[in-house]
Amino acid sequence: MTICVVVLFGVIFCGKGNQIHKQQDLINLLGATYSAILFIGATNASVVQSVVAGERTVFYHERATRMYLELPYAFVQVAIEAIYVAIQTFVYSCLLFFMIGYNFKVEKFLYFYYFIFLCFTYFSMFGMMVVALTPGHQIAAIVMSFLLSFRTLFSGFLIPMPLISIRWRLYYWGSPVACTIYGIFTSQIGDVNLIIQNVFYSLNLNCFTITDN
């Protein structure tokens, strides 16, 4: 599934990494980054829920017989998931990095892999956490859909960071998706805050300008 998704995104946004001279090009590249990390990240968070929910019955049984302890069990869950995510991220990053057309340098590719790996990891851990806090994976899916929409609302793409009110700016800096987008753009292109100010700020302010007839 990961290969199919990354090929699809790569075909749609092929060569966008080198086209950064116009406002629309930057918006397209930002949308490509946002879509690429959110789609697979949300998929990981959803897929892991059924697996964790299925293991819960076994854990309860083994804990009752004092064979499992909570902390080692949680550590093993995270370690096993991290190995899978690392392999998934390597395949995803290799294909997406070159298909989008970022300027290839070893340090840029490693930064790209690092931020994508962290993104997929915290999405997977988020899905596991929601299952652990709810009675079952059905309720966890409902809760996760609400929390996922809320945490991506302030990621800097749906609502550009300069247009976020000062009192809500803390949600932007506390959003993991915003940190991922910021890290990818900063490592590949430049200061993302300056890009957002130059592209989105003027673009959105023009939409709210009132002209006298």
N, C-alpha and C positions, 0 to 999 in steps of 0.2 A: 504493500500500500504506500509506503514512504517513497519508493522509487516512482510510482505512478503519479503521486502528488507533486513531487519535485520536478518531474519532466513536464507536467502540465503548467506549473508556475514558470518553469524555465522557458517554455515555448511562448507563453503569454508575454513575459517580460524580458524576452531575449534581447541582449545588448543594451539594456537601459542603464547599466552601470557607467557607461562612458558618455551618456547623453545627459549632461547636467548644465547645459548652457541656457535653458529657458525655464520659466516658472513651471510650465506644465510638465517638463521633463523631471524636475525635482519632485513635484507632486506624485508623478507616476512611480518614481523610485521609492519614495516614502510609502506609498500605498503597496508596492510590491514587498517591501520589507515587513510592513505591518501584516499583510495577508499571509506571507510565508511563515512567520513565526507564530501567528495566532491559530492558523488552521491545524497544523500538526500538533501544536501545544495543547489546544482544546481537545483534539482527538486522543492524545495520550492521557489527558486527565479523565476522559470518559471511558476509555478502554480499561484502564487500570482499576476502575471501581468494581467491575464485576469480578475481577481476579481477587482483589482484596476481600470483597464480601464473601467469596467462596472459601477463602482461607480462614475466615473468622470462626467458623464452626469447629474446624480442626484445632485452632488455637485455644478456644474455650475448653475443649476436651483435654488437650494436653496440659493446659494450665491447671485444670482441676486435679490432675494427677501429679502436678508439680514437676512436669518434664520441661515446660517452657517458662521463661521469665519474660516480662514485658519489654525491658530495655534491650536485651540481646535479640529478641524477635524483631523489634522495630529496626535495630541496626542492620540485621540481615536483610530485611525487606528493602531498606534504602540501598544497601550495597549491591544487591542483585539487580535492582531497577537501574542503578547508576551504570552498571556494565552494559545493559541493554541500550540505555540512552546514549552512551558513548559511541557504540557501534552505529546506532541509528543516525546520530549527529554527524559522524564521519561521512557516511554515504550521502546524507542530505546536504552537507556543506560542500563537499567536492563537486557535486552536480550543480547545485544552485549557484555557487560562487562563480564558476566559469560560464554558466549559461546566461546569468544576468550580465556578466561582462565587467566585473570589477577589475581595477588595475591590479595585476598579480604581483604581489611581493610576499615573501614568506611570512613576515610579521603581520601583514594585513590578513592573510589567510588564517593564521593562528588566532588572531583576535576575533575573526569572524566565527571560527569554530568554537572558541571559548564562549562567546556570548550566546550562540545558538545552543550550545550544550547546557549552559546555565538556564536558558529559557525552557528547554524541554524538561530539564530536571525539576525546576520549581513548578511547572505545570503538573508533572506526574506526582510530585509530593503533595501538591494541592488537592489532587483527586483522591489520594490516599488519606489525607487528613479529613476531608469531608466525609468519606465513608466511615472513618473511625469515630466521628462525632455524631453520626446519625444512625438510626436503627437498621437501615438497609440501603442497598444501592439504588432502589427506586426513589426513596426520599432524597438520597445524596445527589442524584441527577437533577432533581428539581432545585435543591439548594445551590448546587454548583452553577446552574444556568443563571441564577440571579447574581451570585457573587462574581461570576466570570464577566457578566455584562457590566457590572459596576466597576470592576477593577480595570477593564479595558476602556471604559468611557473617558477616563482621565489619562490615557496613555500618550496624549499629544497628537494623535492623528484625527480622531473624530472631532475633538475640540482642541484646536491649536493652543499651545501653552501660553502665548501672549494674551489670548482671549479668556483664559481661565481666571476667575476672580482671585484676588489675593487671599481671601479666607479659604478658598478651595485649592490653592496652589500646593498645599501640603500633600493632597491626594495624588497630585502629579508626581512629586518627588518620591512618594511612597509606593508608586505603582511599579511592579517588576517589569511589566511590558514597556513602560516608558523608559526605564533604565536600559532595557535591551535595545530598543530603537535608538536611544541616545548613544549607547556604546558602539553599535554597528555603524551608525552614520559618522560618529566622530573618528572611528578607526579607518573608515574607508574613504570619506570625503572631506570632512572638516567639522567645525563646530556646529552641531545641529541646532543650537539655540539661535545662532546667527542666521542659519538657513531658514529656520521657521520665521524669524522676524522679517527677513527680506521677502519671503514668499507668501506666507499665510497672513501675516499681519496686514500688509497693504491690500491683499486680495479680499480678506474678510471685512476690513474696515470700509472698503468701497461698497460692499453690499448693504451696509447699515448707514451710509451717508444719505442725509436728507437734502434734496436740492429744491430750491425755491423756483416755482414756475413764474 
